[in-house]
Amino acid sequence: MEFSIEVDLPSGKTVRVRELKNSEYLTIIKFAQNKDFKGLGDFFDAHFIRPDLNIVDRIYLLIYLRMSFIEPDINMTIDNKSITVSVASMLDKIEESYVDLETKLDVNGIEITLDLPCITYYDAVDDLLIATIKHIQIGNESINYNELDEEVCDEILSNLPSAVFKHVNSFLHTIQENLLNVDLIDENKSIGLEATRINLLSNNVLEFISSLYGTDLQGFYTMIYSFQNTIMPGSNLFFDMSPIETRIIMKAHQKRVKEENDQLKKKQQ
């Protein structure tokens, strides 16, 4: 059984998500380095995100994973001045900005429930529009739309009255009016740091997420080499560990080596 954690999301849902492994982290870094945000979104969807989660819950979950399994803080340096930003503070800001916009409407006897879009990345605005459809009730038939596969979704959409999409488009405008930009990192004039503001409904969110996860690819390969050749030679355990576990072990190893070197120097004096 894999280790997992429970995460309480802004919408009120609670999900259990498994630990991020170094093998997956390496894939994330590759997507981030190549600025392939669609591929990154698809990877997150396949491995960590439930299809019924709305876009704000997804952003929150991905930042929570970063905090729990990579590092809880972000260290930023501008003009040789450093500052530490708590990832937990970003989560607080997202929670504070959350607005419940679930709406029910009736179109020709079909009851449609609309909510924040269940999507991580979208190629076109139409994808975003369709992702706001949460539930469809036709007579006694109840359909959880965001849990269906693409082929079934397309078939259902083709049979809905055209008036539905006018309501969906209007609802998207309501979301845009209420889901404002969020300053995830505050301005810090003492070091010349501008506020990092993101629109929770924009694809630019994944670019920000990739900056949180992304690191120097060459540096990560160097860490793999160091770990597998000095700490656990011949073992592939590195790829089954989380990044934060790896850093803890690396620091413990470096501390031990330093202590041994210091003792050796004392003996030689």
C-alpha positions, 0 to 999 in steps of 0.5 A, spaced: 500 500 500 502 506 497 503 512 502 497 517 501 495 524 505 488 527 506 487 534 503 481 538 505 480 543 498 477 550 498 470 547 495 469 543 501 471 536 498 476 532 501 481 527 497 486 522 498 492 523 494 498 519 494 505 521 495 509 524 489 515 520 487 522 522 484 520 518 478 514 522 477 518 529 479 523 528 474 517 527 468 514 534 471 521 537 471 521 535 463 515 538 462 516 544 465 523 545 462 520 544 455 514 549 457 509 543 455 503 546 459 498 541 456 503 535 457 504 537 464 496 538 465 495 531 462 500 528 467 497 531 473 490 529 471 492 522 469 496 521 476 493 526 481 487 529 480 480 526 480 475 528 474 470 531 479 475 536 482 474 544 479 479 548 477 480 552 483 481 545 487 486 542 482 490 548 483 490 548 490 491 540 490 497 541 486 500 547 490 499 542 496 503 537 493 509 541 492 509 543 499 508 536 502 513 532 498 518 537 495 519 543 499 514 547 504 518 554 502 520 558 496 527 561 497 527 567 492 533 572 491 533 578 487 540 583 487 543 578 492 537 579 497 533 573 499 526 572 502 523 565 504 516 565 501 511 560 505 507 555 500 502 555 505 501 562 505 499 561 497 494 556 499 491 560 504 490 566 499 486 561 494 482 559 500 480 566 502 478 567 494 474 561 493 467 563 491 461 557 491 458 559 484 454 552 483 447 554 479 442 550 477 437 552 471 432 548 467 432 548 459 426 545 456 425 540 462 432 539 462 435 540 469 443 543 468 447 544 474 453 549 472 459 550 477 466 552 476 470 548 470 473 541 472 479 542 467 486 543 468 488 545 461 484 547 455 486 548 448 480 553 447 475 557 450 469 552 448 473 547 452 472 551 458 465 552 457 463 545 456 467 544 463 462 548 467 457 543 466 457 538 472 450 535 472 444 533 467 438 531 469 433 528 464 427 525 467 429 520 471 436 519 468 441 522 472 448 524 469 454 526 472 457 529 466 464 531 468 465 523 470 464 521 463 469 519 457 470 524 452 466 520 447 459 519 451 460 527 453 460 529 445 454 525 444 450 528 450 452 535 448 450 534 441 443 532 443 442 538 448 438 544 446 442 550 443 439 554 449 443 551 454 450 553 451 447 561 451 446 559 459 453 556 459 456 562 456 453 567 461 455 563 467 462 563 464 462 571 465 459 570 472 465 566 474 470 571 470 466 577 474 467 573 481 473 569 480 478 575 481 486 575 480 489 572 486 496 575 489 499 568 491 506 572 492 506 579 496 510 584 493 516 586 497 519 592 496 525 591 500 528 586 495 524 589 489 520 583 489 513 584 485 507 581 487 505 574 483 498 575 481 494 569 477 488 569 474 485 562 477 481 561 470 487 562 466 492 557 463 497 561 465 496 558 472 499 552 469 505 556 468 506 558 475 505 551 477 511 549 473 515 554 476 513 551 483 515 544 481 520 546 475 528 546 477 534 545 474 534 538 470 541 538 470 542 539 477 536 534 478 541 529 474 547 530 478 543 529 485 541 522 482 548 521 480 550 523 487 545 519 491 546 512 487 553 513 487 555 515 494 549 514 499 545 507 496 550 505 491 547 500 486 540 501 488 534 504 485 530 506 491 531 514 489 526 513 484 521 511 489 522 516 494 519 523 495 523 529 493 523 531 500 525 525 503 531 525 498 533 532 501 533 530 508 537 524 507 542 528 502 543 533 508 544 528 513 549 525 509 553 531 507 552 533 515 556 526 517 561 527 511 563 534 514 563 531 521 568 526 519 572 530 515 572 535 521 574 529 526 580 527 521 583 534 520 583 535 528 587 528 528 592 531 523 593 537 527 
